[in-house]
Amino acid sequence: MKRRNAAQRHGDFCMTRNRDRYDGRPIYIYAYTDADDQILYVGRTADPRTRMGDHRVNASWWSADLQFSLIEIVEGWPAAVEAEAQAIKELHPVHNIQHNRSVA
């Protein structure tokens, strides 16, 4: 069995815990870029302000000069999970692990 890292386990927990709570609500798919327009991170949240604060405190890649960009707004948690995964696969952000395979 493949071992999963803490971020993957946390993501699964959040997805399960939040599924019913956020169905039918707008969920924001977002990205952080640096001064060179390199995409550092893609995420999903129902509360961008709170999530930005979480990143500011907890993310090792955080810096004050990052740009927050809204990618899209989707309705409901399942759609958000899929939209986030697709954005990560397409954009290859530096600090996302899940859904982010190297391009050869």
C-alpha positions, 0 to 999 in steps of 0.5 A: 500500500502506498504511504500518503503524506500529511497533506494528502490525508488532510485533504481527504479529511477536509473533503469528507468533512466539508462535502455536505457543508459546502454543497450548493455554495460557491467554492473559489479555485485560486492560485498564488504567483510570485513576482516572476509570475511563477505559479506557486500554489493552487487551492480551493476554499469557500472562504478566501479571506480565512484561507489566505490567513491560513497560508500566511501563517502556515505555508513555508512558501508564503511571502508578502509579495505574492499575488492571489488570483481567482481562477474560477468559482464553482458550486459545491464541494465535489465540483471544487475538488475536480476543478482544483485537480484540473487546475493543478494538472494544467498549471503545475504549481511548484508547491502542490503535491497532489495531482502534480506530476512532472512534465517530461 
